[in-house]
Amino acid sequence: MKNTHTSRFMKSNTKVILYHGSNQAVYQPRINKNVFTTDFGNGFYVTANRRQAEKWAKRKARYSGQPTLNRYVFDADQPDLKILVYQADIDWIKFVIQNRMNNIKDNSDIVIGPTADGKLFSVVNCWKHGNLDLDEALLKLKPSVYSEQYCFKTERALKDLTLIDKELVRWFPKLVKSNFISN
C-alpha cells in the first residue's frame, strides 16, 4: 500500500544510517538523471541494509573502480518532505513498472520501498503478455523478501544526507579463464 505520509523512520530528532554501494567514494550525493529504468525513477539510491549495498558496490565495480561502501546519516526530522512509502503490493509493482518504462512523473522528495529483483520482472513480463492475471502475479511475488531501498529524488531531500565514512568492500572477482598451453 502506498503512503504519502511520513514513514516509520521519520520521527522527531531521528537520525538514520543509510548505505550506498558504488565503485568509488561518493562524497557529494547527487540525483542521477541519466538512468531511466530504475525502480523509483531518477534519484540517489541508498538502503539501510549494509549487505544489499555491498552487493550493489560489487556489481558496479565489475567494470571499473573498487567496490566501495559509503555510509551516510540522514536527518529524518524533515516534516516538509514529500515521502512515498511502498510495501510489496500492487501499488509498488505498478509504480516500478511505470518507472521501468520511463512512463511516470512524480513530485516526491523521497521514495521508500522494496528493491525489485529478477523474479519480479519475470512475473511482470508474464503479466504484461497475458500469461498471468494480476492475482496470479501477486501470489507468485508474495513469498519474496525484498530489501528496502530509499530513492532521494530532490536536492532538498539530499541536503540532510551526510557522508559519515567509506570503506572498500572485500571481494573476489571472477577470474577470466585464459587459453594458454602449459608444457
Salt bridges, closest charged atoms under 4 A:
ASP39 OD1 - ARG100 NH2 2.62
GLU54 OE2 - ARG50 NE 3.14
ASP75 OD2 - LYS15 NZ 3.77
ASP80 OD2 - ARG156 NH1 3.43
ASP106 OD1 - LYS153 NZ 3.72
ASP109 OD2 - ARG156 NH2 2.55
GLU148 OE2 - ARG8 NH2 2.34
ASP160 OD2 - LYS159 NZ 2.95
ASP165 OD2 - ARG71 NH2 2.72
GLU167 OE2 - ARG50 NH2 2.65
